[in-house]
Amino acid sequence: MKFRPRRPLLTWAVAAAAACAVLPGPSAIAAAVEPIAAEYAIRWNARDGGPGSGGATLAILDMRARQPVQFKVDYYDVAAPPAAPQGFTTILRRRIDDAGRSELTFKLRGDRAVEEWSCPLRNVRQTKIEVDVTFGGAENGVRTYSYSCTSADTEPASDLNAKLRTCSADVKRWEQGRLKVEEWRLAGDVVIIEVSGSGTNTPDAREKFRERVTAPLLAAGIVPSASSKTELGSRCR
């Protein structure tokens, strides 16, 4: 039976202060103690059950998204900058779209909020501070604090000593409102599906995502993955 949502598509507003900022280059960035914005997500391996493609996921969620955009994601091995908060994971990735346009994203992820962080990229055009809430089932989700910046550069600066990994991910993304469905094809013929929604860092927004997205997908038989897309996509087999 096709799921019919009781609520309309999510239309949560993301505060402008947490969305974007233009920076000329590497610099320290002030951050609120608790981020205003959040991204809610649930992902699963298509082999484990539930919808096995982005299109099948759209049908379950009754989403009428337009044609997907497609891009490739590469990951780098890179050391944490000296100013990185202790215990945080350092991520550096490159996204290349079908037209050959590319961008670099640097991200720090950890278990707590920080008051200041540093972006090592040049020509930064956007920064983002948010809480990533990943659902593994019916619980409230696992919270991770994320601090990222995106650059128009196509290659990382030499002083980062970044090494490109040998594997990449091919991604299709569908969007409708604040919801995104992504189909990640990884090394080893692995297909990961993720549904995410941007919103405010509040219990109400979290509950709306659980009701609108998590509940129908669990009912459809998915087995949520506790691993992030970075952990899955950068794992070369």
Buried (B, 14 or more C-beta within 10 A) or exposed (E): EEBEBEEEBBEBEBEEEBBEBEBEEBEEBEBBEEBBBBBBBBBBBBEEEBBBBBBBBBBBBEBEBEEBEEBBBBBBEBEBBEEBBEEBBBBBBBBBEEEEEBBBBBBBBBEEBBEEBBBBBBBBBBBBBBBBBBBBEEEEBEBBBBBBBBBBBEEBBEEBEBEBBEBBBEBBBBBBBBBBBBBBBBBEEBBBBBBBBBBBBEEEBBEBBBBBBBBBBBEBEBEBBEBBBBEBBBBEE
